[in-house]
Amino acid sequence: MKKIIECVPNFSEGNDMTLIAKITDVVKTVEGVKLLDVDPGKATNRTVVTFVGEPEPVCEAAFRAVKAAGELIDMRKHHGEHPRFGATDVCPLVPVSNITMEETVEYARKLGERIGTELGIPVYCYESAAFEPKRKNLANCRAGEYEGLKDKLVNIEWAPDFGPAEFNDHVAKTGCVAVGARNFLVAYNVNLNTTSVRRANAIAFDVREKGRVKREGNPLTGKVVKDEKGEKVYIPGTLKSVKAIGWYIEEYGIAQISMNLTDISVCSVHRAFEEVCKKADARGIRVTGSELVGLIPLNSILEAGRYFLKKQHRSTGIADSEIIKIAVKSLGLDELAPFDPQKKIIEYLLEDNSRKKLIDMNLKAFAEETASESPAPGGGSISAYMGALGAALGAMVANLSSHKKGWDDRWEEFSDWAEKGKYYQDLLVKMVDEDTNAFNKIMDAFSLPKKSEEEKAIRHQAIQGATKFAIEVPFKTMQLCCESMVVAKAMAEIGNPNSVSDAGVGALAARAGVRGAFLNVKINSASYEDKDFVNEILAKAFEIDKAAEASEDEIMAIVNSKINA
């Protein structure tokens, strides 16, 4: 699975659209990066840019953008309402999917080091990328703003993490940049059946982390309580990592709770929604729906769907599209406007739809493509698809069992099995196209030029590399098919007895997937020159084949005993 991160650099220019375009154009030059949003602000004289992709391309795009901004923006002439201390003021990296915060921190620090070394721009690492606690807070790093840089850079306590610790002519023009790693921020509004901003604000104060001002006596009109420093004392709200305020939206004629969920690993969308519902109900107000501003990671919307499915005591081992539908309807995300997952979910926006995928064909077209003169899809892709169908049948029996009348107290047990089946199904579906990709890599390698000795060597190396990949892909299919049989076995033993034959067919399909993929491992191994690798992987494949055969025999014995009982 691809690792995906988001980068949200803020540039100190919000009026000159030609200049802004020059900065964002360099982002587009990096293959594998998708520019999602460019949001200029005239009063703040600041533009927020959002782009996503795999970590290496995203960091390259960020570096090029910081370089361009340093060349195009002169901080000596900059004025704006927003705090700032550099042409690229902040450049945070955000983990989106299949990547940890720790990994993202490493990328952020490497990016910061490159900016400081190659571009000569002072860099402060903040949030999770900070090297010391006081630098985690962006406000601390940016204290004094651009005007205070001359003194700040020579202060040992505030020397930059990377780049020059001096206010030279170059730095006077570029200023500094804060490079960080932070969790994904979601802008999220909850709709109310009221037009009262005052009541919306009351709910916002109930839930936001900051809470509301503490008062003596009457909570609305009493004297504001202050601490020994003269600062207002606040009563914290119920949700951590949440900023919120109430406002009236004239376009819709309703009041909303406008929230920034600053760390969705702490407060999820569905948790925020449920808490607002609770607090609104206590004040005689009803939540009618909600609105997602901008984008959301796939896992966040799936978590919401699973949450509401579990509240209904329903299985969560169903298709992602169905889970998303439950999330949208439960959160009321389509109340004000249609909710299109393809435009609102980051991973879907990143999908390459220019390349035709086998798995997107209908059944008839897939069969016809298999039967055509084209050598792909071949046995490897078909083996993966058989395995996917086997896992899908196991998940189906689990879902039927979860929904079986009289088995209500076992819904969660079967939901867990359905999720396991879906896990293998999803991975094996991906292997259908991956196997064809492996074949195409071999064909591409054989088509390389071979006139000179150098070209022959490059071609030979490419063929061997592609051949190794063509061995590893069906071997992975073998592993997944064999492992998936645990679901078929469990469903044959404890699942809905009316569907025991389906569990049996699932086991047979998975077993066929193992045997078919094994044939591909063996045939591709014949032309690979590293015989130590070949011997090792064939030995492992043989053990998987034996294990799958034993599982098939065991499962079919259970199935037949129940059918013949």
PAKOLTI-977283 format. One line per field, with one value per residue (C-alpha): residue number from 0; residue in one letter; z, x, y. Coordinates in Angstrom, 1 decimal. Each point is the difference from the previous one (the first is absolute). Example, Ala and Ser with C-alpha at 12.3 -4.5 7.8 and 13.67 -1.06 7.14 Angstrom:
BEGIN
num	0,1
residu	a,s
z	7.8,-0.7
x	12.3,1.4
y	-4.5,3.4
% end
This chain:
BEGIN
num	0,1,2,3,4,5,6,7,8,9,10,11,12,13,14,15,16,17,18,19,20,21,22,23,24,25,26,27,28,29,30,31,32,33,34,35,36,37,38,39,40,41,42,43,44,45,46,47,48,49,50,51,52,53,54,55,56,57,58,59,60,61,62,63,64,65,66,67,68,69,70,71,72,73,74,75,76,77,78,79,80,81,82,83,84,85,86,87,88,89,90,91,92,93,94,95,96,97,98,99,100,101,102,103,104,105,106,107,108,109,110,111,112,113,114,115,116,117,118,119,120,121,122,123,124,125,126,127,128,129,130,131,132,133,134,135,136,137,138,139,140,141,142,143,144,145,146,147,148,149,150,151,152,153,154,155,156,157,158,159,160,161,162,163,164,165,166,167,168,169,170,171,172,173,174,175,176,177,178,179,180,181,182,183,184,185,186,187,188,189,190,191,192,193,194,195,196,197,198,199,200,201,202,203,204,205,206,207,208,209,210,211,212,213,214,215,216,217,218,219,220,221,222,223,224,225,226,227,228,229,230,231,232,233,234,235,236,237,238,239,240,241,242,243,244,245,246,247,248,249,250,251,252,253,254,255,256,257,258,259,260,261,262,263,264,265,266,267,268,269,270,271,272,273,274,275,276,277,278,279,280,281,282,283,284,285,286,287,288,289,290,291,292,293,294,295,296,297,298,299,300,301,302,303,304,305,306,307,308,309,310,311,312,313,314,315,316,317,318,319,320,321,322,323,324,325,326,327,328,329,330,331,332,333,334,335,336,337,338,339,340,341,342,343,344,345,346,347,348,349,350,351,352,353,354,355,356,357,358,359,360,361,362,363,364,365,366,367,368,369,370,371,372,373,374,375,376,377,378,379,380,381,382,383,384,385,386,387,388,389,390,391,392,393,394,395,396,397,398,399,400,401,402,403,404,405,406,407,408,409,410,411,412,413,414,415,416,417,418,419,420,421,422,423,424,425,426,427,428,429,430,431,432,433,434,435,436,437,438,439,440,441,442,443,444,445,446,447,448,449,450,451,452,453,454,455,456,457,458,459,460,461,462,463,464,465,466,467,468,469,470,471,472,473,474,475,476,477,478,479,480,481,482,483,484,485,486,487,488,489,490,491,492,493,494,495,496,497,498,499,500,501,502,503,504,505,506,507,508,509,510,511,512,513,514,515,516,517,518,519,520,521,522,523,524,525,526,527,528,529,530,531,532,533,534,535,536,537,538,539,540,541,542,543,544,545,546,547,548,549,550,551,552,553,554,555,556,557,558,559,560,561,562,563,564
residu	m,k,k,i,i,e,c,v,p,n,f,s,e,g,n,d,m,t,l,i,a,k,i,t,d,v,v,k,t,v,e,g,v,k,l,l,d,v,d,p,g,k,a,t,n,r,t,v,v,t,f,v,g,e,p,e,p,v,c,e,a,a,f,r,a,v,k,a,a,g,e,l,i,d,m,r,k,h,h,g,e,h,p,r,f,g,a,t,d,v,c,p,l,v,p,v,s,n,i,t,m,e,e,t,v,e,y,a,r,k,l,g,e,r,i,g,t,e,l,g,i,p,v,y,c,y,e,s,a,a,f,e,p,k,r,k,n,l,a,n,c,r,a,g,e,y,e,g,l,k,d,k,l,v,n,i,e,w,a,p,d,f,g,p,a,e,f,n,d,h,v,a,k,t,g,c,v,a,v,g,a,r,n,f,l,v,a,y,n,v,n,l,n,t,t,s,v,r,r,a,n,a,i,a,f,d,v,r,e,k,g,r,v,k,r,e,g,n,p,l,t,g,k,v,v,k,d,e,k,g,e,k,v,y,i,p,g,t,l,k,s,v,k,a,i,g,w,y,i,e,e,y,g,i,a,q,i,s,m,n,l,t,d,i,s,v,c,s,v,h,r,a,f,e,e,v,c,k,k,a,d,a,r,g,i,r,v,t,g,s,e,l,v,g,l,i,p,l,n,s,i,l,e,a,g,r,y,f,l,k,k,q,h,r,s,t,g,i,a,d,s,e,i,i,k,i,a,v,k,s,l,g,l,d,e,l,a,p,f,d,p,q,k,k,i,i,e,y,l,l,e,d,n,s,r,k,k,l,i,d,m,n,l,k,a,f,a,e,e,t,a,s,e,s,p,a,p,g,g,g,s,i,s,a,y,m,g,a,l,g,a,a,l,g,a,m,v,a,n,l,s,s,h,k,k,g,w,d,d,r,w,e,e,f,s,d,w,a,e,k,g,k,y,y,q,d,l,l,v,k,m,v,d,e,d,t,n,a,f,n,k,i,m,d,a,f,s,l,p,k,k,s,e,e,e,k,a,i,r,h,q,a,i,q,g,a,t,k,f,a,i,e,v,p,f,k,t,m,q,l,c,c,e,s,m,v,v,a,k,a,m,a,e,i,g,n,p,n,s,v,s,d,a,g,v,g,a,l,a,a,r,a,g,v,r,g,a,f,l,n,v,k,i,n,s,a,s,y,e,d,k,d,f,v,n,e,i,l,a,k,a,f,e,i,d,k,a,a,e,a,s,e,d,e,i,m,a,i,v,n,s,k,i,n,a
z	0.0,-0.9,2.8,-0.5,1.7,-0.4,-0.1,0.9,-0.5,0.7,-2.2,0.9,-3.1,-0.5,-2.5,-3.0,-1.8,-2.6,2.6,1.9,-3.3,-0.5,3.4,-0.4,-3.5,1.3,2.2,-3.2,-1.5,2.4,-1.2,2.5,1.8,-0.3,0.7,1.8,1.1,-0.3,2.4,-0.1,2.6,-0.9,3.6,1.4,-3.1,0.3,-2.2,1.4,-2.5,0.4,-1.9,0.6,-1.2,1.2,2.4,-2.3,-2.8,2.5,1.7,-3.4,-1.0,3.4,-0.5,-3.4,1.2,2.9,-2.4,-2.4,2.8,1.3,-3.4,-0.8,3.4,1.7,3.7,0.4,-1.8,1.5,2.0,1.1,2.9,0.6,2.2,-2.3,-0.1,-3.4,-3.7,0.7,3.5,0.9,-1.8,1.9,-1.1,1.0,0.0,-1.9,-0.5,0.6,1.6,3.7,1.6,0.8,-3.7,-0.9,2.6,-1.7,-3.4,1.5,1.6,-3.2,-1.9,2.5,-0.2,-3.8,0.0,2.5,-1.7,-3.7,0.1,2.9,1.7,3.9,1.0,3.2,0.5,1.9,1.2,-0.1,-1.9,2.7,1.6,3.3,1.9,-0.2,-3.8,-0.4,0.1,-3.2,1.7,2.1,-3.1,-1.8,3.0,-1.0,-3.6,-3.0,1.7,3.0,-2.1,0.1,3.8,0.2,-2.4,2.1,3.2,0.9,1.6,-3.3,-2.5,-3.0,-0.2,-3.5,-2.2,0.8,3.4,-1.3,-1.6,-3.2,-3.2,-1.3,3.3,0.1,-3.3,0.7,3.8,1.7,-0.5,2.7,-1.2,2.0,0.2,1.4,-0.1,-2.6,0.7,-1.1,-0.4,1.0,0.5,1.8,-1.1,2.6,-0.2,1.3,-1.3,3.3,0.0,3.8,0.5,-2.6,1.8,3.3,-1.5,-1.5,3.4,1.5,-2.3,-1.0,1.9,1.1,1.4,1.4,2.2,3.7,1.8,3.6,0.8,-3.2,-2.8,-2.6,1.7,3.1,0.4,-2.0,2.1,-0.6,1.3,1.8,-3.3,-0.9,-2.7,-0.5,1.5,-2.2,0.7,-2.5,-2.5,-0.5,-3.2,-0.2,-3.1,-1.1,-0.7,-0.5,-0.4,-0.9,-3.0,-2.3,-3.7,-2.0,-3.1,1.9,2.5,3.0,2.8,0.0,2.4,-2.0,1.2,-0.7,1.1,0.4,0.6,-1.2,1.7,3.3,-1.1,-3.0,-2.1,1.4,3.6,-0.7,-1.6,2.8,2.7,-1.8,-0.3,3.7,1.0,-2.5,1.3,3.6,-1.2,-1.9,-3.4,-2.7,-2.2,-3.6,-1.8,-0.5,-2.6,-0.8,-1.2,-2.1,0.0,2.3,0.1,-1.0,3.4,1.9,-2.0,0.3,3.7,0.2,-2.1,2.2,3.2,-1.2,-1.2,3.4,1.7,-2.1,0.9,-3.7,-1.6,-1.1,-2.4,-3.0,-3.1,0.6,-2.2,2.3,3.1,-1.5,-0.8,3.6,1.2,-2.4,1.0,3.8,0.0,-2.4,-2.2,-3.0,1.6,-1.5,-3.1,-1.6,1.5,-2.7,1.5,-3.1,0.6,3.8,0.9,-0.5,-1.1,-2.6,-1.5,-0.3,-2.0,-3.5,-2.1,-3.3,0.1,-0.7,2.9,-0.4,3.2,-1.1,-2.9,0.3,0.2,-3.7,-1.2,2.4,-1.3,-3.6,0.6,1.5,-3.0,-2.5,-1.9,2.7,2.3,3.0,2.1,0.4,2.6,2.7,-0.1,-0.2,3.0,2.0,-1.1,1.1,3.3,0.3,-0.7,2.6,2.6,-1.0,0.5,3.5,0.7,-1.4,2.4,2.9,-1.0,-0.4,3.4,1.6,-1.2,0.7,2.1,3.4,-0.1,1.0,2.9,-2.4,-2.5,1.1,-0.2,-3.6,-0.8,0.9,-2.3,-2.8,0.4,-0.2,-3.2,-1.5,0.9,-2.1,-2.7,-0.4,-0.2,-2.5,-2.2,-0.2,-1.0,-3.1,-1.7,1.8,-1.7,-3.4,0.8,0.8,-3.4,-1.7,1.8,-1.5,-3.5,0.4,1.1,-3.1,-2.2,1.2,-2.6,-0.2,-2.6,2.2,2.8,2.5,-1.4,0.3,3.6,0.9,-1.8,1.7,3.4,-0.7,-1.1,3.1,2.3,-1.8,0.3,3.7,0.4,-2.1,2.5,3.1,-1.2,-0.4,3.2,1.8,-1.5,1.3,3.5,0.0,-1.4,2.5,3.0,-1.1,0.4,3.7,-0.6,-2.1,2.7,2.8,-2.0,-0.8,3.7,1.6,-2.7,-1.3,-0.7,-3.0,-1.6,0.8,-3.7,-0.7,2.5,-1.8,-3.4,1.6,1.1,-3.4,-1.7,2.4,-0.5,-3.7,0.4,1.9,-2.6,-2.9,1.4,0.9,-3.7,-0.8,2.7,-1.5,-3.7,0.7,2.3,-2.9,-1.6,3.1,0.5,3.8,0.8,3.7,-0.1,-2.2,2.2,3.1,-1.4,-1.6,3.3,1.7,-2.8,0.3,3.8,-0.7,-2.6,2.5,2.7,-2.4,-1.1,3.7,0.6,-3.0,1.2,3.5,-1.1,-2.6,2.7,2.2,-2.9,-1.2,3.6,0.4,-3.4,0.4,3.6
x	0.0,1.3,1.1,-1.8,0.8,-1.4,2.0,-1.6,2.5,-1.0,1.6,0.3,-1.8,-3.8,-0.6,2.3,-1.7,2.7,2.7,-2.1,-0.4,3.7,0.4,-2.8,1.2,3.2,-2.0,-1.7,3.4,0.5,-1.4,-2.2,-1.1,-3.6,-0.7,-3.3,-0.6,1.4,-1.7,1.2,-0.9,0.2,-0.2,2.4,2.2,0.5,-0.8,-0.6,0.9,-0.9,1.5,0.3,1.8,2.6,2.6,3.1,-1.9,-1.8,3.3,1.5,-3.0,0.2,3.7,-0.6,-2.9,2.1,2.8,-2.3,-1.6,3.4,0.9,-3.3,-1.1,1.9,-0.8,1.5,-3.1,-2.6,-3.0,-3.0,-2.4,1.2,3.1,2.9,3.8,0.9,-0.9,-1.0,-1.3,-0.9,0.3,-1.6,-0.1,-3.1,-0.3,-3.1,0.1,2.3,2.7,0.7,0.7,3.5,0.7,-1.5,2.2,3.1,-1.1,-0.7,3.4,1.8,-2.0,1.0,3.7,-0.1,-1.6,2.5,3.0,-0.8,-2.1,1.7,-3.3,-0.2,-2.4,-1.9,-1.5,-3.4,-2.9,1.0,3.2,1.3,3.4,-0.9,-3.4,-0.1,0.2,-3.0,-2.2,0.1,-0.7,3.2,2.1,-1.6,0.1,1.2,-0.9,2.1,0.8,1.7,2.1,3.2,0.2,-1.6,2.5,3.0,-1.6,1.5,-3.3,-1.8,2.6,-1.7,0.0,1.4,1.5,1.9,-0.3,0.5,-2.1,2.0,-1.4,-1.4,-1.8,-1.3,-1.8,-1.2,-0.5,-0.4,-2.2,-1.6,0.0,-2.2,-1.9,-3.5,-3.1,-2.8,-2.3,-3.6,-2.2,-3.5,-3.3,-3.1,-3.4,-2.7,-3.7,0.4,0.9,1.4,3.8,-0.1,-1.4,2.4,2.9,-1.2,0.3,3.4,1.2,-1.3,2.1,3.1,3.2,0.4,-3.5,-1.6,1.1,-0.6,-2.2,-1.0,-3.6,-2.1,1.9,-1.2,0.2,2.2,3.4,2.7,2.5,3.7,3.1,3.0,1.4,-3.2,-0.9,-3.6,-0.7,-1.8,-2.2,1.2,-2.4,-0.5,2.0,3.8,1.7,-3.1,-0.5,-3.6,-2.3,-3.6,-1.1,-2.9,0.1,-2.2,0.2,-1.7,-2.0,1.4,2.5,3.0,2.7,3.2,2.8,3.6,0.9,3.7,1.0,-2.4,1.9,-1.2,-3.4,-1.6,-2.8,-2.6,1.0,-0.4,-3.3,-1.4,1.2,-1.6,-3.3,0.1,0.7,-2.5,-2.7,0.6,-0.8,-3.1,1.7,0.2,2.9,-1.2,3.2,3.5,2.5,3.5,2.1,2.9,1.3,0.1,2.2,-1.7,0.5,-1.7,-3.2,0.2,0.4,-3.1,-2.0,1.2,-0.9,-3.6,-0.2,1.1,-2.6,-2.6,1.7,0.7,3.1,2.8,1.5,-1.8,1.2,1.7,-2.7,-2.7,1.8,0.5,-3.7,-0.9,2.4,-1.4,-3.6,0.8,1.9,-2.4,2.8,-2.3,-2.5,1.2,1.6,0.7,3.0,2.2,2.6,2.2,0.4,0.1,2.2,3.8,0.9,-2.7,1.2,3.5,-1.2,1.4,-3.1,1.9,1.2,-2.6,-0.2,-1.1,-1.8,-2.3,-1.3,-3.4,0.1,-0.8,2.6,2.6,-0.7,0.2,3.3,1.4,-1.1,1.5,3.3,1.6,2.2,-1.2,-1.9,1.3,0.2,1.4,-2.7,-2.7,1.6,-0.2,-3.6,-1.0,1.6,-1.9,-3.3,0.9,0.6,-3.1,-2.1,1.4,-0.9,-3.5,-0.7,1.3,-2.3,-3.0,0.8,0.3,-3.5,-1.6,-3.2,0.6,3.7,-0.1,2.3,2.7,0.0,3.4,1.7,-1.1,0.7,3.6,0.2,-1.7,2.7,2.7,-1.5,-0.3,3.6,1.2,-2.5,1.2,3.7,-0.6,-2.1,3.1,2.1,-2.1,1.4,3.3,0.7,-0.8,2.3,2.7,-0.4,0.1,3.2,1.7,-1.3,1.3,3.4,0.2,-0.8,3.0,2.8,2.9,2.4,2.9,1.6,-1.2,-3.6,0.2,1.1,-2.8,-2.6,1.2,-0.1,-3.5,-1.2,1.3,-1.5,-3.4,0.2,0.7,-3.1,-2.0,1.0,-0.8,-3.5,-1.5,1.8,-1.8,-3.2,0.7,0.5,-3.1,-2.2,1.3,-0.4,-3.6,-1.1,-0.2,-3.2,-1.5,0.8,-1.5,-3.2,-0.2,0.2,-2.0,-1.7,-3.6,-0.6,-2.1,3.1,2.5,0.3,1.0,2.8,1.1,0.0,2.0,2.6,0.2,0.4,2.8,1.7,-0.2,1.6,2.9,0.7,-0.4,2.3,2.5,0.2,0.9,2.7,1.5,-0.1,1.5,2.7,1.4,1.6,1.2,3.7,0.3,-0.5,0.4,-3.1,-1.8,0.6,-1.0,-3.3,-0.9,0.5,-2.3,-2.5,-0.1,-0.8,-2.8,-1.4,0.1,-1.7,-2.7,-0.6,-0.4,-2.4,-2.1,-0.3,-0.9,-2.6,-1.6,-0.3,-1.9,-2.2,-0.9,-0.7,-2.5,-1.6,-0.3,-1.2
y	0.0,3.5,2.3,3.4,3.3,3.4,3.3,3.3,2.8,3.6,2.7,3.6,1.3,0.2,2.7,-0.6,-2.9,-0.2,-0.4,-2.6,-1.9,-0.1,-1.7,-2.5,-0.8,-1.5,-2.3,-1.4,-0.8,-2.9,-3.3,-1.8,3.2,1.3,3.7,0.1,3.6,3.5,2.5,3.6,2.6,3.6,1.5,-2.5,0.3,-3.8,-3.0,-3.5,-2.8,-3.7,-2.8,-3.8,-3.1,-2.5,1.4,0.4,1.9,2.1,1.1,0.7,2.2,1.8,0.7,1.4,2.2,1.3,0.8,1.8,2.0,1.0,1.4,1.7,1.4,2.8,0.0,3.5,1.3,-2.3,1.2,-2.0,-0.7,-3.6,-0.7,-1.0,-0.2,-1.3,-0.1,-3.6,0.6,-3.6,-3.3,-2.8,-3.7,-1.9,-3.8,-1.1,-3.8,-2.9,2.1,0.7,3.4,-1.2,-0.6,3.3,1.8,-1.5,1.3,3.4,0.2,-1.1,2.6,2.7,-1.0,0.2,3.4,1.3,-1.5,0.5,3.2,1.7,0.7,-0.3,-2.8,-0.6,-3.4,0.1,-2.2,-3.7,0.8,2.3,-0.9,1.5,0.6,3.8,-0.2,-2.2,3.1,1.9,3.2,-0.3,-0.7,3.0,2.4,3.4,-0.8,1.2,3.3,-1.8,-2.4,2.0,-0.3,-3.5,-1.8,1.0,-1.0,-3.4,-1.1,0.6,-1.0,-1.7,-3.8,0.2,2.7,3.2,1.6,3.5,2.7,0.4,1.6,-3.3,-0.7,3.6,-0.7,-3.6,0.1,-3.4,-3.0,-2.2,-3.6,-2.4,-3.2,0.1,-2.1,0.6,2.9,-0.2,3.0,-1.2,1.8,-1.4,1.3,1.0,0.5,3.6,3.4,1.1,0.7,0.5,-3.6,-1.4,1.7,-1.5,-3.5,0.9,1.0,-3.2,-2.2,1.9,-0.7,3.6,0.0,3.2,2.8,-0.7,2.5,0.7,-0.8,0.3,-2.0,2.6,3.4,-0.6,1.5,-1.6,-2.0,0.7,-1.7,1.6,1.2,1.8,-2.6,-1.2,-3.4,-2.5,-3.0,-2.7,-1.5,-3.7,-0.6,0.1,1.4,1.8,3.7,1.1,3.0,0.6,2.0,0.6,-1.0,2.3,-2.2,-2.9,2.0,-2.0,0.2,-2.3,-1.1,0.7,-2.3,-0.6,-3.6,0.7,-3.6,-2.6,-2.7,1.6,1.1,-1.6,1.4,-2.4,0.8,3.7,-0.5,-2.2,2.4,3.0,-2.0,-0.7,3.6,1.4,-2.4,1.2,3.6,-1.0,0.2,-2.7,-0.8,-0.4,-0.9,1.0,1.3,-1.0,3.0,-1.2,-3.5,-3.0,-3.2,-3.2,-1.7,2.9,-0.4,-3.8,0.3,2.1,-2.6,-2.8,1.9,0.4,-3.6,-1.2,2.2,-1.9,-3.4,-0.6,-1.5,2.3,-2.5,1.4,2.0,3.3,1.7,-1.3,1.1,3.5,0.1,-0.7,2.7,2.6,-0.7,-0.3,3.3,1.7,1.0,0.3,2.3,3.3,-1.3,-3.4,-1.8,-1.5,-2.4,0.2,3.8,0.1,-3.0,0.6,-3.6,0.0,3.3,-1.5,-3.1,-0.2,-0.4,0.5,-3.7,-2.6,-2.5,-3.6,0.0,2.8,-2.0,-1.8,-3.8,-0.5,2.4,-1.5,-3.5,1.2,1.8,-3.1,-2.1,2.5,-0.2,2.2,-2.0,2.0,-0.5,-3.4,-2.8,2.3,2.5,-2.7,-1.7,3.3,0.5,-3.5,0.7,3.3,-1.9,-2.6,2.7,1.8,-3.2,-0.4,3.7,-0.6,-2.9,2.0,2.9,-2.3,-1.5,3.4,0.9,-3.3,0.1,-1.4,0.5,3.7,-0.5,-1.3,2.9,1.4,-3.5,-0.4,3.6,-0.6,-3.0,2.0,2.7,-2.6,-1.4,3.5,0.7,-3.0,0.8,3.6,-1.1,-2.7,2.3,2.2,-3.0,-0.5,3.1,-0.4,-3.3,1.4,3.0,-2.5,-1.7,3.4,0.9,-3.0,0.9,3.6,-1.3,-2.3,2.9,2.1,0.6,-2.4,1.4,0.9,-2.0,2.6,-0.2,-3.8,0.2,2.4,-2.1,-3.2,1.7,1.3,-3.5,-1.6,2.7,-0.4,-3.8,0.1,2.2,-2.4,-2.8,2.1,1.0,-3.5,-1.1,2.8,-1.2,-3.5,1.4,2.0,-2.8,-2.5,2.4,0.9,-3.6,0.5,1.9,-2.7,-2.6,2.1,0.6,-3.7,-0.8,2.8,2.0,-0.1,-3.7,0.9,1.5,-2.7,-0.9,3.6,-0.3,-3.2,1.6,2.9,-2.5,-1.7,3.4,1.0,-3.3,0.4,3.4,-1.5,-2.7,2.3,2.6,-2.8,-0.9,3.6,0.1,-3.1,1.0,3.5,-1.5,-2.0,3.1,1.7,-0.2,0.4,-3.7,0.5,2.3,-2.4,-3.0,1.9,1.3,-3.3,-1.8,2.6,-0.3,-3.8,0.3,2.5,-2.4,-2.9,2.1,1.1,-3.6,-1.0,2.9,-1.0,-3.6,1.1,2.6,-2.4,-2.7,2.5,1.2,-3.5,-1.2,2.8,-0.4,-3.8,0.1
% end
